[in-house]
Amino acid sequence: MLPLLKAETVDKRGFLSEEELLNLYSIGQCTPGIIAINVATFIGYKQKGVWGAIFSTIGMILPSMFIIILIASVLKMYMHNRYIAYAFAGIRVCVIALIADIVYELWRKNIKTFIDVTIFVLAVLVLLFADISAVWVVIFAALTALFAEEIKRKRAK
């Protein structure tokens, strides 16, 4: 959903900058629930207040819900078909490619300094090799970036 949100809200409609979307995405990861729905809710609220949040949340949920119900009712009859299994394997590859693309785009536009790279690499390593919640990693990364920015600001004075 993140590539779709980016395409619709940043590229097509101009509701947000990529940096704003990244910030909302980071907050969406820290809040309970589905990240894409959280981000859509934040965007709706930013655009039109409470009613925008309500309608953007509903707009994000309903189409997916109807499609999932339809596909699940049909696929239940064909789950043992090898072609269906192949199709799902292909879908997994596409999902990985979409995630890799959005990570690359966010990296290219937002990771600019040695500190940014260091925080990113450390966060990835912690997420891959430690049993720590992503929420704590995001909070620690944000605090580290704020601390580094404050040190940079003090040195510039």
N, C-alpha and C positions, 0 to 999 in steps of 0.2 A: 504493500500500500504506500510506502514512503516514496517510491519513484512516481506513483500516480499523484500523490499529494504535491510533490515538487513540480511536476509538469503542470498541474492544474492551478496551484496557488501562487507559484513563483513565475514560471515561464509564460503561462497563458493569460492568467488574470491579473498578475502583479499585486496580489493582496499582501505579499510578504517578500522580503529579501531572502536570499539563501541563508544568510546569517540568522535571521529571525526564525526561519523554519528549523534550522539546526538547534537553536535555543529552545524552541517549543518541543522539538523531538527529544531533547535531553530531559526537559521537565516531564514530558509524557512517559519517558522510561522510568522516572522516579515515582510516578503516581500509579495507584492500583488500576488495573484494567488493561485493555488492549491499547497499545501505543498509538496506532493510527486513529482510533476513535478519540483518544485523549487529545491528540494533536488537532484533529478536526474540530473538537469542542473548543479548544483554545483559539483557533483561527476564527470560528464563528463568533465567539465572545469578543474578540478583538475587532471584528468588523461591525457587529450589530448588537452587542451586549448579550443579555440573558437569552432573548429570543433567538439570536443568531447561534448561540451555543446549543440551544435545544434543537433547532431545526438542522443544524449541521451534524449533530450527533445522530438524529433520526435518519438523515440522508445518508450517513455513513453505514448505519446498521441495516436498514431495510433491504437494499438491493442484495447485499451479501447474504442476508438471511434467506431471502426467497430463492436465490440461486443455489445455495447449499442444500436447502430442503429439496429442490427439484433434482439436483444431481444425485444426492444421497438416495432418493427414492428410486432413481433409475439404476444407479451403480450397484445397488444391493443385489440386483438380479444378475449382474455381470462381473462381480468381483473375482471370480475364479478364472476369468478369461485372460489368457496370456497377453493379448494385445492391450487390454486395460492396464495390466501391470507394466507393460512397456511404456504406455502413455504416461503413467504416474512417474516412472523413472525419468522421462524426458521433462516433465513438469518440474521435478526437483532440480534438475540442471538449470532450467530457466530461472527458477527462484534464486538459486545461488548466483547466477549471472546478474540478475537485477540488484541483489544486495551488494555484490562486488562493485557494480557500476555506481550506485549511490554513495558507497564508502569512498570510492575514488574521487567522485565529484566533490564531496564534502571535504576530503583531504586536500585536494588541489586548491580549493578556494579558501580554506580556513587554517590549514597547518602551514605557518609561515616562518616560525622561528625555531631555534634549537630547543627551546623550552617546550614548545608545542609538540615537537617530534618526541621528545623525551617523555612527556606526560602520556602521549598516545601509546608509545611502545610499552611503557610500564603498565598502563591500564589494560592493554591487550594481554600482556604476559600474566598479570594477576587474574584476569578473567579466565584465561586458558588453564592455568596451573594451580590456582588457589581456590578453595571453596569459600569464596566471599561473594556476597550479593552484589549485583551490578549497581544497585542503589548506592551502596557504600563507595564503590569505585568511582561513580560519577560525582558524588559529594566530595570525595578526597581530591579528585582531579580538578574540580572547580575551585576548591580551597587552595590547592597548590598553584593553580594559574593566577588566582587573585594575589596570593602571597608573592609570587614571582613578579607580577606586574607592579606591586607596591615597592618591591626592592628596586626594580628598574626605574620607577618614578623617583625614588629617593636618590639614586645614583645620578640621575639627570639634573638634579637641583644643584 
